Every structure is written in C-alpha cells, then in structure tokens.
C-alpha cells in the first residue's frame, strides 16, 4: 500500500461498551448497542465484559453501567457512563464522532484502555 493511500485513510473508530455479565441493565443495553452498530457501519463496536476481560480493562475503575469508550485512532473522544436509551447514545456518538470533535479530558487509565482496545480487538 502506498504511503499516500495510507495517509488518506481515516483513523479507525472504535466504540466499546464496558459491562458485566451480572448486570441486568447491560443485558437490556445489548439491543441498543446492536442498533448503534447497524447505524454506524464504518465504526468498530465491541462489547467488553469488565470481569472476563479484566486484563484488557486494566486499572480503569468502571463504577456505572453501561460505560462507553469512544476513540478515533489514538484520540480518546469519550469515556463514561451513558443512560441506556438509544436516543442518548445516538446524540453522544453524533457529537463525539464529528470531524471537529475535541479529545476527551480523561485520566491515563482511560487513554491506556483505548490504546489496548485499538491494538487488540
């Protein structure tokens, strides 16, 4: 692949949902997450169980479910809990995936998680 072509390719976009198998709210959010995936075919969506994938989650302290991590390339755009309504997640993604969206202000644990997700999933 030529370097010119690689430079024109947009950075990979990732939306990860951090949940837990025991969380009933997360169970109900799976359908919403699947709808978001259908609405954004160019975006990689992954479901991360914070206990089954604990080494991937690392030191990030997830207290509220569902929690979304959104990144464009290595730029973290959002990391935090969302209400489980489809319309809320749609507005959030519209905002943070806009070309002029700013990077999120988050701690190093969130940035490290995005990096691990982008490179391993």
Wavefront OBJ file of the C-alpha trace (Angstrom):
o trace
v 0.000 0.000 0.000
v 1.374 3.397 -0.886
v 2.053 5.884 1.876
v -0.225 8.412 0.131
v -3.132 5.976 0.327
v -2.392 5.221 3.981
v -2.374 8.932 4.766
v -5.845 9.404 3.255
v -7.405 6.507 5.125
v -9.311 7.788 8.160
v -8.108 6.550 11.529
v -10.036 3.573 12.902
v -13.031 4.498 15.008
v -13.953 2.345 17.970
v -16.921 2.273 20.328
v -16.560 -0.118 23.246
v -19.269 -0.877 25.765
v -17.902 -1.823 29.175
v -20.365 -4.018 31.044
v -20.597 -7.007 33.327
v -22.365 -10.348 32.861
v -24.234 -9.958 36.163
v -25.621 -6.518 35.245
v -29.269 -6.682 34.152
v -29.072 -3.142 32.715
v -26.207 -4.290 30.482
v -28.349 -7.179 29.247
v -31.020 -4.749 28.155
v -28.400 -2.463 26.549
v -27.162 -5.157 24.143
v -30.042 -4.474 21.739
v -29.351 -0.727 21.813
v -25.663 -1.368 21.169
v -26.545 -3.621 18.217
v -28.739 -0.840 16.759
v -25.873 1.638 17.086
v -23.611 -0.821 15.256
v -26.106 -1.007 12.386
v -26.342 2.797 12.190
v -22.544 3.234 12.001
v -21.204 0.574 9.626
v -17.744 2.170 9.380
v -17.213 2.049 13.138
v -15.926 -0.945 15.080
v -18.202 -1.786 18.023
v -17.049 -4.165 20.737
v -18.623 -5.466 23.907
v -16.173 -5.783 26.821
v -17.063 -7.685 29.971
v -15.031 -5.945 32.671
v -14.566 -9.185 34.594
v -13.935 -11.638 31.741
v -11.647 -9.094 30.060
v -10.141 -7.641 33.247
v -6.580 -7.577 31.911
v -7.776 -5.632 28.864
v -9.701 -3.134 31.034
v -6.634 -2.683 33.221
v -6.785 -0.118 36.020
v -9.803 1.779 34.726
v -12.381 1.905 37.513
v -15.812 1.259 35.998
v -18.499 2.091 38.542
v -21.588 2.697 36.418
v -23.023 0.614 33.586
v -23.169 0.888 30.706
v -19.916 2.783 30.184
v -18.831 3.696 26.663
v -15.309 4.307 25.416
v -15.117 6.090 22.063
v -11.910 6.684 20.185
v -10.849 7.892 16.780
v -7.419 6.498 16.151
v -5.476 7.055 19.346
v -7.589 10.074 20.294
v -9.969 9.351 23.137
v -13.223 11.177 22.420
v -15.384 9.902 25.310
v -15.131 7.618 28.307
v -18.003 7.473 30.745
v -21.384 6.097 31.664
v -24.422 6.652 29.475
v -28.099 6.262 30.114
v -29.408 3.138 28.403
v -31.684 4.887 25.912
v -30.887 4.624 22.202
v -31.507 8.336 21.612
v -28.926 9.282 24.259
v -26.251 7.098 22.696
v -27.116 8.360 19.208
v -26.663 12.001 20.282
v -23.446 11.159 22.086
v -21.948 9.437 19.045
v -23.091 12.210 16.725
v -21.246 14.705 18.908
v -18.032 12.813 19.631
v -17.623 11.384 16.124
v -17.988 14.768 14.409
v -14.816 15.676 12.474
v -14.247 18.745 14.664
v -14.868 16.974 17.993
v -12.289 17.578 20.679
v -10.420 14.945 22.587
v -11.933 13.916 25.900
v -10.406 15.039 29.142
v -9.776 11.752 30.878
v -7.207 10.102 33.027
v -4.330 7.977 31.781
v -6.194 4.743 32.585
v -8.906 5.604 30.024
v -6.330 6.553 27.388
v -4.400 3.335 28.044
v -7.609 1.308 27.692
v -8.352 2.906 24.317
v -4.863 2.070 23.134
v -5.213 -1.565 24.246
v -8.635 -1.815 22.587
v -7.413 -0.307 19.301
v -4.461 -2.698 19.164
v -6.002 -5.920 20.414
v -9.605 -6.035 19.268
l 1 2 3 4 5 6 7 8 9 10 11 12 13 14 15 16 17 18 19 20 21 22 23 24 25 26 27 28 29 30 31 32 33 34 35 36 37 38 39 40 41 42 43 44 45 46 47 48 49 50 51 52 53 54 55 56 57 58 59 60 61 62 63 64 65 66 67 68 69 70 71 72 73 74 75 76 77 78 79 80 81 82 83 84 85 86 87 88 89 90 91 92 93 94 95 96 97 98 99 100 101 102 103 104 105 106 107 108 109 110 111 112 113 114 115 116 117 118 119 120 121
